[in-house]
Amino acid sequence: MKKFFRLQEGWLTVGLVAMMLFSVTLSIEQAQWSDGLTILTPITLIGLLTGLVLAKVRGVPRFLLDLVGLMIGVNTILFAVAGVMHDPRLVTVQDRVQDLVLRTTQWINVSMRGDMNDDIVVFILSLAVVSWVLSYSSAYFVFRSRQLWWALVPNGVALLINISYTPINLNGYLIIFMFSALLLMIRFNLLLKEERWQAERVNYSPRLTWSFLWAGSALSIALALLMWYVPATAVNSTLNNVWNQVNKPWLDFQDLMARQWGAINGSGTQSFGGYSSFDDSFVMGGALNLSDNVALVVKSTENQYWRVRTWDEYTGMGWRNTAKDTFTISNMSPLLTLNANDRLPDEDGSRHAVTYTVQVLNPKDDLLFAPSRPVEFDRPTYLEYSWRPLTEVYNVEKLLGAQLSAVPPELREHNFIGLLQLAQRELRSDTSQPCLDANTLNCLFSTTQGPQILDDIKSLKDDRGIDVNLSLSGPPNYLLEMRPTGEVSIYEDLTSVHNKGEQGPEPVKLGDEYTGVSMVSNATDAELRADNSDYAAWLKDRYLNVPVSMPARVAVLSRKIVSDAGAVTPFDKAKAIETYLRANYAYNTNISPPNNDEDRIYWFLFEGKEGYCEYYAGAMVVMLRDLGIPTRLAGGYAPGVYDPTTGEYTIRESSAHAWPEVYFPTYGWVAFEPTPSQAVIEHDVPQAQPTVAPTAEATEGPLPSPTPSDGHDLGNVTPPSATPTGGSGLGVPGGPWGWGALGLAALGIGFFFFFPASPFKKRRANASAGFYYKSMLFWAKLLRAGPAPYQTPYEFSESLSRDVPGTSIFARTIARAYVREQFGRDPLDSAERRNVNVAYTGLRTRLVRQWPRRRVRRILRRTK
């Protein structure tokens, strides 16, 4: 024991390893991903001490020591995580561990399906495992196998990943990591030198170590100051494009992480999944833990729900947005472009305009938040709609008033139908010289409007994928029919708005502001109650579906609720279910997840009977659909807190919310609120005067234009994930990746400085024989093939030749050249240098081949 406390590597090395590890652990705790992460500190400490003790045990097979370390780690992690589980139903530690195992199993099953998960406890468990593995393995690699880089690199990567996801300034931890890593490199290299000097009985000053450490400290501080003060400036577009290509694997990794984790605190640039990340799909999960960090600051004259995405398909486990699936035209994108300050047409006179300015403090990829029906933004945007096929046949002469309003806006754009009607009238008016062309359409195209009609038909085909087929009867009636084929957007079914960049959807940056205009409903309860139930085909196709596996008990309950309430109209049925859910279910964000194969809505209604917004809203959507009322799930933020002094609403991550929207044919989508933690939405509140409804003969404002897909199909136009907090594009320090780049550069400088014989150094044709001899020593040590302290260069080359077959001629050539260079009178000529170069190339090839074989053999010997 006394010998152990005289640690060969020195307790300074232990302190530096601990400093490096805790810079990672404490940065994760400070990122505030969730409550309960303070357990990472003791886990890291126990992992470090366990690894240190087991690294110094001799005479015991390595696999037994690792087995002991695994047992200690599992017990430490389970005990620590069980301590942060606060479910009152789990009394003992054993109960909590069993529940934790069940949650982890469910998480694995959900992840294998590619869906999202909301279980925060499994996230804490994963971080606990990572902390243990980093601390235990770092101690092993430093104090047992002497492979420092296997300790430095994983910890550095973990630190950079953590910093990349959080807007909280954690750069100080990066400086601490770099400082400790550089000093650890110096200390480690000196340790290896000292061991060699002691074995060879070389005299050296004991103060040498401290001199190097003081010099290394000064170098580390200088690099830290350089990283701190260098400005964050972006480089040119060429390098930026290169960086975007290099950064793609990281973006893919972010997307993968988003699909693995549930509602983790939204303190990052991009939240990690669940409904609160507002992705295309999510699984309804367990405990919800959202932070109080500010997400949006909104200046608006009215308090609204800030919608960002809608979902239409309930899977039994969660929700999906299938808008892209409704688009089937190849080589075109399903996203439509709305230019800055262009106004979408709005033919609903029951709404009034609300203008707002949004400052984004927690971006969600490229998504923009807007209330109700957005019609204008001060920046270019992409709009995601659902699509429907064109199957109608139109009598052009009768397309007036209400019938014209039923024609898709694309066909009304640029007064296309008006041109057809004018051409038809021109043909009918010229009775003295009727058109007798066998192809009657030539008569149509020969009119004054004919050239413009042909241009519009070509434009519809090229830009929107719509084929317009016309048929014209002969004189004197000239009956004109239009049979368009293709697909058109359903402008009443906007599912999300995306920020548009120069080359496609572009992530919103932290602190970005945008101004928008939305049309907000004026419909009162009485008007909604009196509305008809004449639903269009697209509503029935998308918003009346429930899974065939849905238990019939859900339908029985929904019918009983409306029957007991005496509800007849769709509005009264919606209010009856809204009231029932608010009164009969407990609001609780700290719920255990349902069983993996159990329908989530059924579990909420009949077993759990508690949950949060996604359960309340999802239940109302499913129950109304069962009653034949089109309903969808909407997600975004609930109304924030108003500050009368600034006229701004502060909206926090804890306001992330889901709610149902019910469709009324006259008034469009109308929000309801079944979640009891929020106030009931009052539809009778007086609103501003509605805008005047536009006439049906023309389409007011520009339609959004198709998004080019550059010849790619739908699968290649999915919006990318958010870039890390360091900002979009490549830059120098100011973001974590700039810091990380400088940090890795500093580590690289240290590696080349302290390992002059590194095999990764560029070899020169005229390099000295000493360079190649040191490189040969490097590889031999890596293979544990010498040299012994007493061996001369010739003896070493002979022993290496015996140890590694096929190297004798190369090793002898290098050794002979090295001895002559060191002790001979004449320097090596150019031909001899070339020979040494060739010899080293051959030697290195054979040594590299030997390394994995020897590594495998060594592992097998340890397991025997």
C-alpha angles and dihedrals in degrees: 000000000000089000090051092055087054086067111196093221091047129240089264087071090051090051093050092049089049091049090052093048096046092049085064098040096046092047089057091049092048091050086071096216089160144333117280099042091120086088088076092075097060091039090055092047094049091046092052094048092045092051091046094051095045091046089061097048111106131191095035122104111258095233090058091053091049090049089054090048090050092051092048090047095049093049093045093049096045093047092048096047092045087057092063095049108101103181105138090212090065105072105164132046089245090057091051094048091051090050090048092053090050092050092049092051091051091048091053092050092049092047092051088058090053094243130128129260132209101200108125093183092063088051090054089048091053092051090049090053091048091050092051094046093049095048097042095044093045090056091048095049094046102040102029115024096024093224102139098177092061086062098043103045101051091047091048092050092049091051093049093048091052094048091047093060101048130066089206109110104251097156090117089068089053090055091050090049093050092046094051093041094053093047090046090053091051093046093046094049092048089049091057090047092049092051090052093046091049092049091050092041093238115165115233136162116264087218091064092086094053092045091056092045092052090049091047091050090054091049091048093050091049092052091047091052090048091052091048099051105033105108122243104246125163121233127227124296094256093060089041091057090048090051091051089057093047091045095053095092088054091051089050089051090052090052090050091050090049089057095048101051135058135214100334118168109291094231093119133083086255125022119230106246142280121102090305092067089056095220126159091269141010142176120237104241147167135284117011120212116176124174129235093236114133112259103176138007110203130190108201140139091228135045110237144168106261105223121195105166143005131211126208108178122071110200099187089254101050144320139294136193107224099179092116090052090063091062114083106161109122122228092020133095124239090220120092122210122232112191121224113282093003112136122226115226114259120190097175111106091186093078136074130209122257120190120204141169119218126198110197115216097164109035121208102207109278096330122128124207121227136156126244112325112359115205106168142028133181091230132053112270143182117232122207114209133165115249136221133195121252111241103148128113115212130203097216094206092060097048097112134123113340094005090056090051089060092059113097111261091239089067092047094050116116089011090283094159091045089056091052091050092049091049090050091051091048091054092049093047094057096073094150093065109025118191108256099178112141088228100058092194088068086063089055093048092048092063123098090264094044100097092049091048090054091049091050092049090051091047092051090051097045100037104032106019093241119142111206111203115191129193123192127188121216130264142335099020100033093195107199123203128182122208109182120188128192133060132301133192119256098229092193090060104064107162103179145351121225131197111248122221132183094274103027139302108356127198116251111247125232109271096017117150130204136174123220142175123220132183109233123198122255093187114134128212090259093052093047091047091052095048121114128246098227098136123190121240094253090058092052091047097050109023108038099058125114126172115274086229092062107123112248089232089078092058091046090054095049092051092047092052095053092041093053090047093048089233116168108160123065090248094053091046090052092049091048093054092042090054093045094052093047092050103041108040130066119236108230130154094188099072129142113245118258119251112287096249097039123109106250098217092047090050091051095048100043112016116023095029089187136077144112138274100301090056096046094044094042092051092051092049093051094044094049091048089054087056091053097256116132109237135164137192116247127195135195133088131326117232112295135219116289122223109200092196093062100023089232135129117221111211119190133199088252086066092067102132147175124208139167124255119202122204121232114186094224099039106028125220115002124188125231130187119220094159109101094210088071130060118258112263108246114212095185095065109121113254136192119284112285120247120253113268113244120241118265095232094075138028112241116222130001122302117234110266125234117269113240113241097191090234094306124129127239094276091067100053101066110135114254125244123259120282118240121275092269090085134255117303132017117306142154124255116328094085128055094254090054088050090045092051092053090044093053089045089054091049089048091052089050092050093052092042097050098033103048092167093056111147089221092067115108110259120225123212089231097044117139123262087242089064092055093043091054089048089052088051090051094055093042091054090048088055091042088238099133156215105220115215092248098049123110118217090262092049090048093051090051094049091047090051091054093044097047113036117224097028102091100100092045097045092047092049092053094044093048092049091047093052092047092048092049101041108017128095099229124059121236115272124229094264092054091049090052090050090053090049092052091045092052091050091055093043094049092050091056094043092050090052090052096052100075092042093053091044091055092047091051092051092048091051090052093053094052 
